Amino acid sequence: MTPLIDALIAVPCMALVILATRAFPFILFSHRDPPPVLRFVERFIPPMVMGVLVVYCLKDIQWTAWPSGIGELAALAAVTGLHLWKKNAMLSIFGGTAFFMVLRTFLA
């Protein structure tokens, strides 16, 4: 097949798979409560993932070289401040990312 036909077949297939994986939990638990292990995952996995992301974002900073890490630490402070102020994860993530990109543009 040509690459165009491959893409025209692959895109709808991927869209259906994504739709099915998104709808599956809602269909499965529409008439009953989720099990306790799922409640645990729902409550504790997001903070753990955020912790891993913080470590990942700060891992390449050379703490002994000045001014390495200023942008990263400023963006971390912006994300923390936004989240404490508005309690909105999406605003915190996107605001911190935008702030970091602006700092990267002007400090680099």
C-alpha positions in Angstrom: 0.0 0.0 0.0 1.0 3.6 -0.4 1.9 5.7 2.6 -1.2 7.8 2.1 -3.6 4.8 2.1 -1.8 3.5 5.2 -2.3 6.8 7.0 -6.0 6.9 5.9 -6.5 3.5 7.4 -4.4 4.0 10.5 -5.8 7.3 11.7 -9.5 6.1 12.0 -8.3 2.9 13.6 -6.2 4.7 16.2 -9.1 7.1 16.8 -11.5 4.2 17.5 -9.0 2.6 19.9 -8.5 5.8 21.8 -12.2 6.3 22.0 -12.8 2.8 23.3 -10.1 3.1 25.9 -11.5 6.4 27.1 -15.1 5.1 27.2 -14.3 1.7 28.8 -14.2 2.8 32.5 -17.4 4.8 32.1 -19.2 1.8 30.6 -17.7 -0.7 33.1 -18.6 1.3 36.2 -21.8 3.0 35.1 -24.0 0.8 37.3 -21.6 0.0 40.2 -18.9 1.5 42.3 -15.3 1.0 41.4 -13.3 -1.4 43.6 -11.2 0.0 46.4 -7.9 -0.5 44.6 -9.2 1.8 41.8 -10.1 4.4 44.4 -6.5 4.1 45.8 -5.1 4.6 42.3 -7.4 7.5 41.6 -6.3 9.3 44.8 -2.6 8.6 45.0 -1.2 8.1 41.5 -1.5 11.8 40.3 0.7 13.2 43.1 3.2 10.4 42.6 3.3 11.2 38.8 3.8 14.9 39.6 6.7 14.0 41.9 8.3 11.9 39.2 7.9 14.8 36.7 9.5 17.3 39.2 12.5 14.9 39.6 12.7 14.4 35.9 12.6 18.2 35.2 15.3 19.0 37.7 17.6 16.0 37.0 19.8 17.8 34.5 20.5 20.9 36.5 24.2 21.4 37.3 23.9 22.7 40.8 27.6 23.8 41.0 27.4 26.0 37.8 25.9 29.4 38.0 23.2 30.3 36.7 22.3 26.7 35.8 18.7 25.9 36.8 17.4 29.4 37.4 14.7 29.0 34.7 13.7 25.6 36.0 13.4 26.7 39.6 11.5 29.8 38.6 9.1 27.7 36.6 8.7 25.3 39.5 7.9 28.2 41.8 5.4 29.6 39.2 3.7 26.2 39.0 3.5 25.9 42.8 2.3 29.4 43.2 -0.4 29.0 40.5 -1.6 25.8 42.0 -1.8 27.1 45.6 -3.6 30.2 44.3 -6.1 28.7 41.9 -6.1 24.9 42.8 -6.3 24.1 39.0 -3.9 21.5 37.7 -4.3 22.4 34.1 -3.7 26.1 34.7 -0.7 25.2 36.8 0.9 23.0 34.2 0.2 25.1 31.2 1.0 28.4 33.0 4.3 26.9 34.3 5.2 25.6 30.9 4.5 28.9 29.2 6.4 30.8 31.9 9.4 28.4 31.5 9.3 28.7 27.7 9.3 32.5 28.0 12.3 32.3 30.4 14.1 29.9 28.1 13.6 32.3 25.2 14.9 35.4 27.0 17.6 33.8 29.3 19.2 31.4 26.7 
